Amino acid sequence: MDFTHWLLVVWTVVIFYVLGEIWFVQIVVYPLFARVGKDEYTTYHNFYSSRIPLPVIVPGFASFLLPVALVFFGPSSVPMWVYLANVACGLVGLFVTVALEIPRHARLEKGGKQEGVIRELILYNWPRTLLISGSAFLTVLMLTNVFSPV
């Protein structure tokens, strides 16, 4: 395997890790935010926030930005539209993260438990969940294009 194939394999590991993670966050972690008591909430959220950089934030941002590298360094047998659709998923996911999700987490850290903000966090995470799912689907297309027997 050459570099382009290894990059695709690394991308595959990242996107499927993030796929499992985002669905877990969507159906378990964020709904649990509403179950934490008001008095304990700020401590809980700070604990959560302090522990997610390596397992959540780093792979998440990698999943938003690595598709750009695939456009330039991915296997040439993959159609460009697949790479560009993957980039679009990543960039929109990045926008949702920066514009919608991070500000809500900041509001929860500063203001404590706010049911409306938690509902928004869950609602606005759906686009990311679906975009990452879309990237995983596109990755399956890439893999079958590159590694399927002729």
C-alpha positions as CSV (number, residue, x, y, z in Angstrom):
1,M,0.0,0.0,0.0
2,D,1.2,3.5,-0.8
3,F,0.7,6.7,1.1
4,T,-2.7,7.5,-0.5
5,H,-4.1,4.1,0.6
6,W,-2.7,4.6,4.1
7,L,-4.3,8.0,4.3
8,L,-7.6,6.5,3.4
9,V,-7.2,3.8,6.0
10,V,-6.4,6.4,8.7
11,W,-9.4,8.4,7.6
12,T,-11.6,5.3,7.8
13,V,-10.5,4.7,11.4
14,V,-11.1,8.3,12.4
15,I,-14.5,8.6,10.8
16,F,-15.9,5.3,12.2
17,Y,-14.5,6.1,15.6
18,V,-16.3,9.5,15.4
19,L,-19.4,7.9,14.0
20,G,-19.8,5.7,17.1
21,E,-18.9,8.6,19.3
22,I,-21.4,11.1,17.8
23,W,-24.3,8.6,18.0
24,F,-23.4,7.8,21.7
25,V,-23.3,11.6,22.4
26,Q,-26.7,12.1,20.6
27,I,-28.7,9.4,22.3
28,V,-26.9,9.0,25.7
29,V,-24.6,11.8,26.7
30,Y,-26.5,14.9,25.8
31,P,-29.9,13.6,27.1
32,L,-28.1,12.8,30.4
33,F,-27.4,16.5,30.8
34,A,-31.0,17.0,31.5
35,R,-30.9,14.3,34.3
36,V,-28.2,16.0,36.4
37,G,-29.5,18.0,39.3
38,K,-29.4,21.8,39.1
39,D,-27.1,22.1,42.2
40,E,-24.6,19.6,40.7
41,Y,-24.8,20.6,37.1
42,T,-21.9,23.1,36.8
43,T,-19.5,20.7,38.5
44,Y,-20.8,17.9,36.3
45,H,-20.4,19.9,33.1
46,N,-17.0,21.1,34.0
47,F,-15.9,17.5,34.8
48,Y,-17.3,16.5,31.4
49,S,-15.6,19.4,29.5
50,S,-12.3,18.7,31.1
51,R,-12.2,15.1,30.0
52,I,-13.3,15.3,26.4
53,P,-10.4,17.0,24.6
54,L,-8.5,13.8,23.7
55,P,-11.3,11.3,23.1
56,V,-13.9,13.7,21.6
57,I,-12.5,17.0,20.5
58,V,-9.3,15.9,18.7
59,P,-11.0,13.1,16.7
60,G,-14.0,15.3,16.0
61,F,-12.0,18.2,14.5
62,A,-9.9,15.6,12.6
63,S,-13.1,14.3,11.1
64,F,-14.0,17.8,9.9
65,L,-10.6,18.6,8.4
66,L,-9.0,15.4,7.2
67,P,-11.3,15.2,4.1
68,V,-9.5,18.2,2.7
69,A,-6.2,16.2,2.7
70,L,-8.0,13.4,0.9
71,V,-8.9,15.7,-1.9
72,F,-5.2,16.3,-2.6
73,F,-3.6,13.1,-1.4
74,G,-6.3,10.4,-1.5
75,P,-6.3,7.6,-4.0
76,S,-6.9,8.9,-7.5
77,S,-9.4,6.1,-8.3
78,V,-12.0,7.7,-6.1
79,P,-14.3,10.1,-8.0
80,M,-13.7,13.8,-7.0
81,W,-17.4,14.3,-6.2
82,V,-17.0,11.8,-3.4
83,Y,-14.1,13.7,-1.9
84,L,-15.9,17.0,-2.3
85,A,-19.1,15.7,-0.8
86,N,-17.0,14.5,2.2
87,V,-15.3,17.9,2.5
88,A,-18.8,19.6,2.5
89,C,-19.9,17.3,5.3
90,G,-16.8,18.1,7.3
91,L,-17.0,21.9,6.8
92,V,-20.7,22.1,7.6
93,G,-20.1,19.9,10.7
94,L,-17.3,22.3,11.7
95,F,-19.6,25.3,11.3
96,V,-22.3,23.6,13.4
97,T,-19.7,22.8,16.1
98,V,-18.2,26.3,16.2
99,A,-21.4,28.4,15.7
100,L,-24.0,26.3,17.5
101,E,-22.6,23.7,19.8
102,I,-19.6,25.4,21.5
103,P,-21.5,28.5,22.4
104,R,-24.2,26.3,24.1
105,H,-21.6,24.4,26.1
106,A,-20.1,27.7,27.2
107,R,-23.6,28.9,28.3
108,L,-24.0,25.7,30.3
109,E,-20.6,26.0,31.9
110,K,-21.2,29.6,33.0
111,G,-25.0,29.6,33.7
112,G,-25.4,26.1,35.0
113,K,-28.3,23.8,34.1
114,Q,-30.6,25.4,31.6
115,E,-33.2,23.1,30.1
116,G,-33.7,25.1,27.0
117,V,-30.0,25.2,26.2
118,I,-29.8,21.4,26.7
119,R,-32.7,20.9,24.3
120,E,-30.9,23.2,21.8
121,L,-27.7,21.2,22.3
122,I,-29.5,18.0,21.4
123,L,-31.4,19.5,18.5
124,Y,-28.3,21.2,17.0
125,N,-26.3,18.1,17.3
126,W,-28.5,16.3,14.9
127,P,-26.9,17.9,11.8
128,R,-23.5,16.9,13.0
129,T,-24.7,13.3,13.7
130,L,-26.2,13.1,10.2
131,L,-23.2,14.7,8.5
132,I,-20.8,12.4,10.2
133,S,-23.0,9.5,9.2
134,G,-22.9,10.8,5.6
135,S,-19.1,10.9,5.8
136,A,-19.0,7.3,7.0
137,F,-21.2,6.3,4.0
138,L,-19.0,8.2,1.6
139,T,-16.0,6.4,3.2
140,V,-17.6,3.0,2.4
141,L,-17.9,4.2,-1.2
142,M,-14.2,5.2,-1.2
143,L,-13.2,1.9,0.3
144,T,-15.2,-0.2,-2.2
145,N,-13.8,1.9,-5.0
146,V,-10.2,1.5,-3.9
147,F,-10.1,-2.0,-2.4
148,S,-12.7,-4.0,-4.4
149,P,-11.3,-6.7,-6.7
150,V,-11.6,-5.7,-10.3
